[in-house]
Structure formats: C-alpha cells, structure tokens
Amino acid sequence: MIGEAEAVRRLLQVCPGFRDTLAAFTDTGGRLDEGFNVMSELARLVVAQAKAGAWACFADLFDELEVLLGNSDADARQVLVIGFLEDIHNFTVRLESPATRSDPDAFLPYLGATSRAEWFRLVANYVKWGEAWPGRIAED
C-alpha cells in the first residue's frame, strides 16, 4: 500500500512544470510534508492550466492519480480525493463567483474509473447540501 507522503511525491513528479509552483510554495513557508496543502497547490495550478488551455501533462497526471487511488492506504486516498480532486472542484466552481467559474466537466475525459467515482461522489455531496453544481452531477 502506498502511503500519503509517497502518493503526494509521485503525483507531483508527473508534470515537470509543477516544480516552479512547489518552489514558490516552499519560498512562502509551505512545507512539502503538508500533503493537503501541497495537493491544493497542485489543484490550483491544474485549474489555472485548464483555464489557459494548457492540458499537456494532464493525461499522465490523471493516469498516475488513478494508479495511486487503486493502491493507496486510507490517508493517501483522503489526500488525493479531498486534497486534490475536491480542490479542483473548489477552484473551478465552489470558491469562485459565477463570473469566474470554469467548466468542471472539462476534467472528465482525464478521469479513470476510480477517480470518476470519487469525483461524482463529491458532487453528490454538494447537491445533497443544496449547492448548485454547473456540471454533470452523475455518471451517464
């Protein structure tokens, strides 16, 4: 089983462009052993890249996410789902004003079976809590 630190390390290594983001994160006091914060930074960058149409390493990134979700312990799974996938939701929709939201469904082609299930489980929770979700709310 892959633990949290190893899962974070592996996901961060997929796209070399994340190195600058990690350097900025650590330069401002962030620590690489703060898995949820590191995954949040990764999610923020992924959403920014998606908004800019820069999808270059997404297939590899989400393929690695799928591998990690299938072989991780509970702590690693939580940081990958809550720290990464949920923060993609946050930075596309939940923490954005209607004018600055982006299409969360743009990420669906990159998700594998396990990450898609987690994605829609999170969306189902938002809907249950009464939040509006502008994307698909269930697997078709």
Backbone torsions as a table, in degrees:
resi	resn	phi	psi	omega
1	MET	NA	138.4	178.8
2	ILE	-87.8	130.4	178.7
3	GLY	-87.5	174.7	-175.3
4	GLU	-58.3	-50.9	-176.6
5	ALA	-60.4	-42.2	179.7
6	GLU	-67.7	-40.1	179.0
7	ALA	-62.7	-45.4	179.0
8	VAL	-62.2	-47.6	-179.2
9	ARG	-57.6	-46.2	-177.6
10	ARG	-66.0	-40.9	-179.1
11	LEU	-67.4	-37.2	-179.4
12	LEU	-68.6	-26.5	-177.0
13	GLN	-78.6	-11.6	-173.4
14	VAL	-66.1	-46.2	-175.9
15	CYS	-111.1	112.5	-178.3
16	PRO	-58.0	-26.5	179.4
17	GLY	-63.2	-15.4	-179.6
18	PHE	-75.9	-14.7	-178.0
19	ARG	-59.0	-41.6	179.6
20	ASP	-64.7	-39.3	177.4
21	THR	-64.0	-42.9	178.8
22	LEU	-65.6	-38.1	177.8
23	ALA	-63.3	-43.4	177.9
24	ALA	-64.2	-39.3	178.8
25	PHE	-61.6	-47.4	-179.4
26	THR	-72.5	-32.2	177.8
27	ASP	-64.4	-25.2	179.6
28	THR	-99.3	16.9	174.5
29	GLY	100.2	-3.3	177.3
30	GLY	-69.9	150.4	-179.8
31	ARG	-118.2	139.3	-178.1
32	LEU	-69.3	-13.4	176.7
33	ASP	-89.0	5.8	176.1
34	GLU	-96.4	80.2	-171.3
35	GLY	-52.6	-45.9	-178.1
36	PHE	-66.1	-40.6	179.1
37	ASN	-68.0	-39.1	178.2
38	VAL	-64.8	-43.7	179.3
39	MET	-65.4	-33.7	176.2
40	SER	-64.0	-41.3	177.1
41	GLU	-64.0	-40.3	177.7
42	LEU	-63.7	-44.8	179.1
43	ALA	-61.8	-42.3	179.3
44	ARG	-60.0	-43.3	179.6
45	LEU	-67.4	-42.4	179.4
46	VAL	-59.9	-43.5	179.5
47	VAL	-66.5	-42.2	177.7
48	ALA	-61.2	-42.0	178.2
49	GLN	-64.9	-41.0	178.9
50	ALA	-62.2	-42.7	178.9
51	LYS	-62.5	-31.2	179.7
52	ALA	-87.3	-2.7	-179.4
53	GLY	76.5	20.8	-178.5
54	ALA	-100.1	85.4	-174.0
55	TRP	-98.9	13.7	-167.3
56	ALA	-48.9	-50.4	-173.9
57	CYS	-104.9	11.0	-174.6
58	PHE	-63.5	-39.8	-179.5
59	ALA	-59.7	-46.5	178.8
60	ASP	-66.0	-40.9	-179.6
61	LEU	-61.6	-49.3	-177.7
62	PHE	-75.3	-25.7	171.4
63	ASP	-64.3	-43.5	178.4
64	GLU	-66.3	-38.8	176.0
65	LEU	-57.2	-44.0	-179.4
66	GLU	-62.6	-44.0	177.5
67	VAL	-60.8	-46.4	-178.2
68	LEU	-63.9	-42.5	179.6
69	LEU	-62.7	-30.8	-179.7
70	GLY	-80.1	-13.3	-175.0
71	ASN	-132.0	24.2	-173.3
72	SER	-111.3	157.4	174.2
73	ASP	-79.9	177.4	-174.8
74	ALA	-60.7	-40.6	-179.6
75	ASP	-65.7	-43.1	179.1
76	ALA	-65.2	-43.8	179.5
77	ARG	-60.0	-41.4	-179.7
78	GLN	-64.1	-44.3	-179.4
79	VAL	-67.3	-32.4	178.4
80	LEU	-72.7	-40.0	-178.1
81	VAL	-81.0	-53.7	-176.4
82	ILE	-78.8	-42.1	-177.7
83	GLY	-75.0	-31.6	-177.3
84	PHE	-107.8	-63.6	-176.1
85	LEU	-62.0	-45.9	-179.3
86	GLU	-65.4	-34.4	177.7
87	ASP	-71.3	-27.9	170.6
88	ILE	-61.4	-44.3	175.3
89	HIS	-58.1	-46.6	-178.0
90	ASN	-59.6	-44.4	-174.7
91	PHE	-82.3	-12.2	173.9
92	THR	-95.5	-35.6	-170.6
93	VAL	-133.3	-58.9	-163.5
94	ARG	-66.4	-34.4	-179.3
95	LEU	-102.0	5.9	-176.7
96	GLU	-104.9	150.3	172.7
97	SER	-74.2	159.0	179.6
98	PRO	-53.9	-32.2	-178.3
99	ALA	-72.8	-23.7	-176.7
100	THR	-109.4	3.0	178.7
101	ARG	-66.4	153.0	173.4
102	SER	-122.6	168.4	-174.6
103	ASP	-75.0	111.4	179.4
104	PRO	-67.5	-25.0	-179.0
105	ASP	-68.3	-13.1	177.9
106	ALA	-61.8	-22.0	-179.0
107	PHE	-86.3	-17.1	-174.1
108	LEU	-56.8	-39.2	179.7
109	PRO	-62.4	-18.9	-177.6
110	TYR	-91.6	-13.4	-175.3
111	LEU	-84.1	137.8	172.8
112	GLY	-86.6	-175.3	-175.0
113	ALA	-59.6	-45.1	-177.0
114	THR	-72.5	-44.9	-180.0
115	SER	-67.6	-33.7	175.2
116	ARG	-63.7	-43.0	179.1
117	ALA	-61.2	-43.2	178.3
118	GLU	-66.5	-40.2	178.1
119	TRP	-56.0	-52.5	-177.1
120	PHE	-73.0	-26.0	173.5
121	ARG	-64.8	-42.7	176.8
122	LEU	-63.0	-45.4	179.8
123	VAL	-60.6	-41.5	178.9
124	ALA	-60.2	-37.4	176.5
125	ASN	-63.4	-43.8	-179.9
126	TYR	-60.8	-45.3	-179.5
127	VAL	-62.2	-42.8	178.4
128	LYS	-60.0	-35.4	-179.9
129	TRP	-80.4	-1.9	178.0
130	GLY	91.0	10.7	179.0
131	GLU	-81.4	145.0	174.4
132	ALA	-80.4	138.4	177.8
133	TRP	-126.1	118.8	-174.7
134	PRO	-78.9	-7.8	-179.1
135	GLY	-103.8	-169.0	176.2
136	ARG	-62.6	141.6	-178.2
137	ILE	-106.2	-5.1	178.6
138	ALA	-156.7	158.8	174.8
139	GLU	-67.7	134.0	179.7
140	ASP	-80.9	NA	NA
